[in-house]
Amino acid sequence: MIHPMIMKCKSGKLIVKNSEFEKDPRPILWCRDGLYGVIPIEVIRNEIGHLEDLRKLEISSPLVFHWRSVVEIPQETGRAMEKCNGKS
């Protein structure tokens, strides 16, 4: 099982600046003021591909995700995933 990267952000836009994340992408569990959503790995890979295209044009940009791109999950599920992250 691929454990998600847990990110907490109160706004509707999540900015990820970690270049290591681009080398080994994982789903993101986004915690937003008591709401939980998962950004699927496919969405992340698409965004990384978009960044690679921008870099070819010599444009630098972080990974940016919007709340509308998450799959919302119940609070109980999000809390359980957050608590058990990385534990087998």
N, C-alpha and C positions, 0 to 999 in steps of 0.2 A: 504494500500500500504506500502511495506517495503522500506523505504528510504535508499539509498546506503550510505556507508561510503565513503567519498571523500578523495582520497589520491593523492598527487602530487609527481611525481618522474620523473626525466629526463632520467634516464637510462632505459635499457630494462628489468631490474629486480627490482621487488618491494618486499621489506622485511617488514613484519608486525610482530612486537614484542609484541603487546598488548594481554595479556592473557585474558582480559575481552572479547575481540572480539571472542575468541574461544568458550566462554560460550554462546554468543548470536550473531552468525554469520549473516552478512548481505552482500548483493552484494557490490562490490567495484566499484566506478566510479574513474577510473585512469586517471589523467590529465598528459599528457607527451608532453611537448613542443608544445602546441597547438593542439595535437591530443587527442582524448577522446576514451576510451574503457571501457566496463563494464565486470567485472569478475563475471560470474553467481554464484549464491549461491551453485549450485551443484558442481562446481569446487572448491569452498572454503571448502565445507563439505568434499570432497574427500581429500583435502590437510590436513585438520584437522585430518581425520582418519589416514592418513599416519604418521602424527606427533605422534598420540597416539601409533601407532605400534613402532615407534622409541623410545618413552619413555619407553616402556616395555623392550627394550634392553638397557635402561639407556643411551640413546643418546639424548642430548638436541639440539633443532634446532628451529629457528623462522619459521613462515609461509613465503614461498618464491613463488612468482608468476612471470611468464615471459610474456612479451608483447604478445607473440604468443598465449597465453591462453585467451586473451580478445576478446570480440565481439566489433569491432570498430563501433563507431557511429559518425554521422555528428557533426561538431563543434557547430552548432547552438543548437542541441539537448543537447550536453554535457554542454554547457554554461547555458542553461535553467535549466537542472537538478541541476547543481552546485548552481545556484542562488536561486532556489526554494526548495532546500534540507531542509527537516524538517518542511516546511510550508504546512499546509493543505488547 
